[in-house]
Amino acid sequence: WEESIMADEKNRPKTPHHVILEDRSFLTVSGVSDIDSFNEETAVLFTELGELTIRGSDLHMNKLNVDTGEVTIEGEIHTLVYTDDRPKKLFARLFQ
């Protein structure tokens, strides 16, 4: 029973992750699984590909769709930074 659950999780399609930035003032991110924090200067989003930190000024979340994992943010966007806590493949092979 446990094996069939794990097989189903592996076969489950991941939510597609897209980042669309228009004129550095309108950002659409899909594949968001959770929002860690949000204020006028920083937003921290969890995605399938790692943690995404958005920095800027006068940031406002216009849309959050929890069903599709889509977030839209408006404001002056300065940086987009991914933080990936997953082990790198090289290190994973070295320590097996």
C-alpha positions as CSV (number, residue, x, y, z in Angstrom):
1,W,0.0,0.0,0.0
2,E,2.8,2.4,0.9
3,E,4.6,1.6,-2.3
4,S,1.6,2.5,-4.4
5,I,1.2,5.9,-2.7
6,M,4.9,6.7,-3.3
7,A,4.5,5.6,-7.0
8,D,1.5,7.9,-7.3
9,E,3.5,10.8,-5.9
10,K,6.3,10.2,-8.4
11,N,3.8,10.1,-11.3
12,R,1.9,13.2,-10.2
13,P,2.6,16.0,-12.6
14,K,4.4,19.0,-11.1
15,T,2.9,22.4,-11.4
16,P,4.6,24.3,-14.2
17,H,6.8,27.1,-13.0
18,H,6.9,30.3,-15.1
19,V,8.3,33.8,-14.3
20,I,7.1,36.6,-16.5
21,L,8.4,40.1,-15.8
22,E,6.9,43.0,-17.8
23,D,8.7,46.4,-17.8
24,R,10.2,45.6,-14.3
25,S,6.8,46.6,-12.8
26,F,4.5,43.6,-13.4
27,L,5.5,40.1,-12.3
28,T,3.5,36.9,-12.8
29,V,4.8,33.7,-11.2
30,S,3.2,30.3,-11.6
31,G,4.0,27.1,-9.8
32,V,3.9,28.8,-6.3
33,S,3.2,26.3,-3.6
34,D,3.3,28.7,-0.6
35,I,4.0,32.3,0.4
36,D,6.5,32.7,3.3
37,S,6.3,36.5,3.6
38,F,5.2,39.6,1.7
39,N,5.5,43.3,2.3
40,E,6.1,46.4,0.2
41,E,9.9,45.6,-0.2
42,T,10.2,41.8,-0.2
43,A,8.2,38.8,-1.2
44,V,9.3,35.2,-0.4
45,L,7.6,32.5,-2.5
46,F,8.1,28.7,-2.4
47,T,8.1,27.1,-5.9
48,E,8.7,23.7,-7.3
49,L,12.2,24.9,-8.2
50,G,13.2,26.4,-4.8
51,E,12.5,29.5,-2.8
52,L,12.1,32.7,-4.8
53,T,12.8,36.1,-3.2
54,I,11.6,39.2,-4.9
55,R,12.9,42.6,-3.8
56,G,11.7,46.0,-4.9
57,S,9.7,48.9,-3.7
58,D,6.0,49.6,-3.4
59,L,5.2,45.9,-4.1
60,H,1.6,44.9,-4.1
61,M,0.1,41.4,-4.6
62,N,-2.7,41.8,-7.2
63,K,-3.7,38.2,-7.6
64,L,-3.2,35.0,-5.7
65,N,-4.8,31.8,-7.1
66,V,-4.2,29.0,-4.7
67,D,-5.7,26.4,-7.1
68,T,-3.3,27.1,-9.9
69,G,-0.4,28.5,-7.8
70,E,-0.3,31.8,-9.7
71,V,0.7,35.1,-8.1
72,T,0.8,38.5,-9.7
73,I,2.8,41.3,-8.1
74,E,3.0,45.0,-9.2
75,G,5.6,47.6,-8.1
76,E,9.2,48.5,-8.9
77,I,11.0,45.1,-9.0
78,H,14.7,45.2,-8.4
79,T,15.8,41.6,-8.0
80,L,14.6,38.0,-8.3
81,V,16.8,35.5,-6.5
82,Y,16.3,31.7,-6.2
83,T,17.6,29.9,-3.1
84,D,17.7,26.1,-3.6
85,D,18.1,24.0,-0.5
86,R,18.2,20.8,-2.4
87,P,21.6,19.0,-2.5
88,K,23.5,19.4,-5.8
89,K,23.9,16.2,-7.9
90,L,27.6,16.2,-7.6
91,F,27.6,16.3,-3.8
92,A,24.8,13.7,-3.7
93,R,27.0,11.3,-5.7
94,L,30.0,12.0,-3.5
95,F,28.3,11.1,-0.3
96,Q,26.4,8.0,-1.3
